[in-house]
Structures are given as C-alpha cells and as structure tokens.
C-alpha cells in the first residue's frame, strides 16, 4: 500500500480546518487545535495550542508540526513567529461562501484527499440548493439585521450575509459585507432603528447573547423585530466559523428562524440538527427546546479575552 501523501502532523489554529479534515476522514493528521474548537466534539481530545490572536508557540513547536494552518491577517503575528522558527505555515483568508468551498477543496488536495473533497463540496452545495428551494414558499423575504458584536455594533461579515440570503432573508446593510475588517462594519444603533428590520439575529463571537440588552437599546422598542419578538441568537461556533459549520448547521438555523418569521416551516429534512431553534420568550422565561435544554451550548474558551473579531 502506498504511503499517504501530504503533511502528517497538522496543527489547526481555527475550527473550520479541523472540522474539514474530520469530514474528509483525515483527522489522524491533526496534532493540535484551537481552544475554541467545538466541532466535531471528538476533536476536543486533541492538544489545544491557541486562542484566536494568540498561541502557545513553545507548545506548537513541541508537537513538531509539518504544517500549521491559520486564518486571516489577525493571525499574522502567530504565523510570523512560526515561520521564523522554521515551521511551514498556511493562512487561509476566506470571507465568502465561494471562498469557503475553495478553502475546503484546497485543504483536501493538500491532505491527498481530493476526491473526498469534491464529494464533500458537492454534498454541501446540494444542501444549500435545498434550502434555497425551501425559501420559495415565503410570501416575502424578512429583512434581517445580523449583529456580530454589541459594543460597538458590528454588522455581519460577507459569508454570513450571503447565507442569510440563501436562507430566505434580506440583509439591511448589504453594502457593508464587502469589508474584511470588523471595524469597517460598525453601525450606529440609530441606523438599525431607521432600517427597522423584521428580525434581529445576533452572534457575539463566543459570548452569550443578551436579548434583554438588545431590546433595551434606545429606540429599539419601536423596531418591528423587537415588537414581534423576533430577536434570536445563533451560536458563533455555527455561523461565525467560515467552514462546514456555517454551511450546514449555521444556515439551517438561519433558515429555521426566517421560516418562523415568514410563518412557514422549513422543507422536510432541513431542521437544525445539533441544537433546537432558540425559543426564549420575549418576557425572559425560557421555553424548553426539543432536546429538553433551556440554555444554549457554551463555547469553550482558552482565555478571558474575547479577542477574535473577524
């Protein structure tokens, strides 16, 4: 039998490459992960070597990786230190749905699993087409404000806004998606009031969303989303991960939320699979989910600094 090709000791500094390698059946290559990794849950047994903009360089070097994979300019300093130490480093910078697919296919080729990568991409594209088909029953597309952070208010990054459209919604600040930096997607609360979205969906980069805080902002009581009780949370591990999670569970949760706003049901087989749609009442009392839980799944952290704006 031929020896496996490609790197055999990979460290993934973000969750999406870890999950992709697992889906490709190449998880045996992974020797270290980010402490923020939640998917798949069995990956949590791997050594944890990084947060988002910080990493334990000494621990990474002890693991003798032949490839370290990072994400975006925010990990540039980690990459620099590893390169100076003689480590091979690959940094992806995917910001759109198409670029997420490009990342997965490139990673599959690197891992000698090109066929599996093509099959994975085809399956996920088919999933997105099914969701688009399901949205045809909507009488109208709900207008959505996606809140990536609360102070300052940050609108959704490009892949999130694209997935909102696939899921049946209409982002209220579509022009901001082109900006890579979160600082260029800051919006004033008054602009959200003026936009008057039908639904607010928040995902606060690893922190639990406070719907009470959202509803209590000046002027927000007059927003349709607040008046009708359509304020929701999607956990960051599902939607702010530019990889398989956002293309599967993340977009399913978006579609389930938007279907509710549109007074519809998702087509059969498209319900979120890992966590029930958050059904907390606007009066603050919790409605049990299908799993029996009334609380959201927490995101494991490495440090107290919520450091990973996208």
Secondary structure, DSSP 8 states (H G I E B T S, - for coil): -----S-SSEEESSHHHHHHHHHTT-GGGEEEEETT--SSGGGGGS-EEE-SS-B-HHHHHHTT-SEEEEESGGGHHHHHHHHHTT--EEEE---SHHHHHHHHHHHHHHTT-HHHHHHHHHHHHHHHHHHHHHGGG-SS--EEEEEEEETTEEE--HHHHHHHHHTT-EETTGGGGG-SSGGGGB--HHHHHHHT-SEEEE-BTTB---HHHHHTSTTGGGSHHHHTT-EEE--HHHHSSTTHHIIIIIHHHHHHHHHHHTT----TT-S-SSS------TTS-----TTS--S------SSS------
